[in-house]
């Protein structure tokens, strides 16, 4: 597997901490907002209007569905179940399947240009190596391969001892890409997995489907705090992200969103709202 320096040649990065946001550009700061923000950033770095960026984001209890999840035969029953548990439900615009977010989960977006010359695997491996580096003092056992029985399974699941703590997705916009990872830092991972397992049981039942939805086994999921035997917090992980970025950069800038970026955000936000119209009606 390639490391960061094999893939990323940039030395200036934009650092954006949205983990405490409650509103963004007069919009309530939900996961819908986050995906629109990442699209705006991807467009900006693609055009050369922004340096590559690392963005941190955290949301209250939210189940983020993948595009295939929106085609589940009994989706409304599953969404009603999640809503009854006080989860907000959204459908994202990047790859993958359902994941659970809450205040114990740190999301990290790496937004880079020049992806016409980078494979999808290269982008994933850049994120894997970044996570390995920022936790290097605690473990050298982080590996990437599909964890069968996890939610949102994929070739770049991150695990320790066969238990998954992170998953990565990727979205490309023009010549920019947002590589997004959720890091299960603290909290009850098995409870999160049990919720998603029951969501699939209600939404699919025994119906035959063209898409192969996962059978969730909560025992294969765990938080970093549990796996490492230390009391990691989201705030502590944020500090590790910034420290790793300092090591990988010559310059870090913290600039506000430009008018052009906000204009793109507005358009992408409208697209996200439209994508989520059906699921939004189920949560009324």
N, C-alpha and C positions, 0 to 999 in steps of 0.2 A: 504494500500500500504506500502511496506517495505521501510525503509530509507537506506541511504548509508552504515551505520555501520552494518546493518543486512546482507548485501550482500558482501561488500568489507572489507577484513581483512588486506590488504596490508598497510604498513606504509611508504614504500619508493616508490616514483614515479619519472618517467622521464618526464621532461617538454620540449616540443618541440614547438617552435613558428615558423611556416612556413607562417605566414600571410603576410609577405613582400617578400616572395621568388619570384624570376623571373626565376631562373634556379635551377634544382636539378640534380646533377650527370650528367652534360652536356645535360640535357633534358630541353626543355621549360616547365615551371611550369604551367601546365594546370590541369583541374580536373582529366584527365586520370592519370597524374603523382600522384596526391593525393591518388587515390584509390590504385595504385600500392604500394605507400609508406605505406599505412595502412596495406596492406597484408604482406609486409615485417616485419612491426612491430609486427603484430599478430603472425607470425611465430617465431619471435625472443623471444617474451614473452612466447609463448608456449614451446619453447625449454629451457627456463630458462636463455637465454643469455642476456635478458634485463629485468629490473623491469617493472611493469605496466607503461603505458605511457598515458599522455594527450597531444594531439597535436592540435594546432590551425591552421586553414587554411582559406584563403580568395582568391577568384578568380574574375577576371573581368567578365562582363556579360556572363553567361553560363546557358544553359538549360540542366540539367542532367536528362536524360530519364531513366526510369526503364526498366527491361527486357521485360515486357508485351508491353510497348510503342513501342518497336522495331518491333512489329507484327501488328501495325495499318495498315489498308488496303491502305491508301493513305499517308503513312508516308513521302514520298518525297515532297509532296506538303506542308505539315506542316513544314518540315525541311527547305525548301526554304523560307518560310515565316519568320522563326526565323533567318535565315542567313541574310535576307534582313534588319532585325532590328539590325544587328551586334551582334547577340548572337552566341557564339560557342556552338555546340551541341555535347553531348557525351552520351554514354550508360554506366551506372555504373554496377558493379558486385555485388551490395548488393540489398536488397529488396526495394519495394516501386515503386512509379510512378514518373512522371515528377515534378521537383522542379526548381525554379529560383534562381540563385546565382548572386551576384554582390558585389560591394565594401561595400554595406550596410548590408551584410549578413555575420555573423561570423559562421564558421563551427568548430565544436569541436568533436574530436575523443577520446573516452576512450578505451584504448586497454589493455585488462586484460587476464591473463591465468586462467587455472582451470575451463574452462566453461563446461567441461563434467559433472561437479557437480552443475552447475548453469542453471536454466531454461532460456529460451529466455525472459520470463517476468521479471525474476530477473534482467537481464542485462538492460532491458529498465527502470526498476524502479530505478536502481542505477543512471542512467542519469537524470531521472525526479527529484530525490531528490537532485542531485548536482545543477541543475538549480534553483530549489526552494530555496536552501540554499544561492546561490550567489546573489539572488535578494530579500532576506528576509527583507532587510531594506526598500524596495520600495513597496512590496506587499506580502500578504499571500493568494492571490486569484488564484494562478497558479494551474490549474487542468489538468488531463490527461484523455481524452476520444476522440472518433472520432468526428471531426467537419465535418458534412455533408456539401458538397459544397466547401470544401477546396481542394487545389491540394495536391496530395499524401496523401489522408486520411488514418488514421489508429487509432488503439485503444490508442496509446500513443501520439496523437496530444497534444501539449501544448497550452493552451488558457487562456485568462482572459476575463470574461464576455461573453463567447461564441464566441470570436474571436481568431483565431489561429495565433500564432507567431512562432511556431517551430514544426518540425517533426523529427522523429527519425527512423533510419534504423539500421540494424545489419548485420555484415558479420562474419562468423566463419571460421577459418583456423586452422586445427588440434585442439589443445586444447587452442587456443587463439581466442579472439573475438574483433572486432572493433565495438563499438557502436557509431554511427555517428549521430550528430544532427545539423540541420541548425537553427540558431537563427536570425530571422528577426529583426535587431536592429534599422535600420533607412532607410529612403527612402520611395518610393511609393509602398506600398504593393498591393494596388488595381490594379495598373498598371501591376505589375508582374503577378497577378492572371488573369487579362484580356488577357495578352499575352498567357498564358498557355491555357485559355479557347478557344481562337481563334485557337491555335495550334490543340487542339482536334477536333474542328469543321471542320478544313480543313483535318485533318488526318483520321478521322472516317467518316465524313459526316453522312448519314443515314444508313450506312452499318450495317448489323447484325454481331455482333462479339461474340465469345465465352467468352471473358473477359469483365467484366463490368467496363468500363472506367467512371471516374467521370464527372459529369456536374458541372462545376466550377461556383461558385457564389462569385465574388470578395468582396462583402460586409462582408463576414465572415472571411476575412484575414486582419491582421493589424500588424504594427510594434510595438515593445516594447516601442519605443519613443511615439507613438500615444496612446497606451493603458495606459501607466503610466503617461503621461502628463509631461514628462521630456525630455530634449535633450540628450538622450543616444547616444553615438558613439561606433563604433566598438572598438576603442582604449580603451574606458572606460570599455567595456565588457571584453576585454582581461585582464585588471587589476583585474576585479572581478573574473575571472576564476583563476588567479594565487593566489589571496587572499584566495579563497575557498579551493584551493588545499593545501595551506600552513596550513590551519586549519585542514584539513583531513589527514595530513601527519606528519611524524617525520623527514623525509629527502626528499629533492628534488634534483635530479641530472640532469645535462644538458650535455649529452654526444653526440658526433658526431656519425653518422652512421658507423658501423664497416664494414670491407670488406665483411663479411658473409652477413650482412643485405643488402649491396649494390648489392651483387650477386643475392639475392632473388628478390630485387627490379627490377633488369634488366629483370629477367624471367617474373615477374608479369606485368611489363610494356609492354613487347612484347605481352602477352596475352590480355591486355587491348587494344592495337592497333589492334590486330586481331578481337576482339569483336566489334570494332568500324569501321571496314573496310567499311561496307555498308553505314553507316551514313556519314563517312568521304567523300566518293565519291559524296554523295548528296550535299556536301558543296563546291565542286570545282567550 
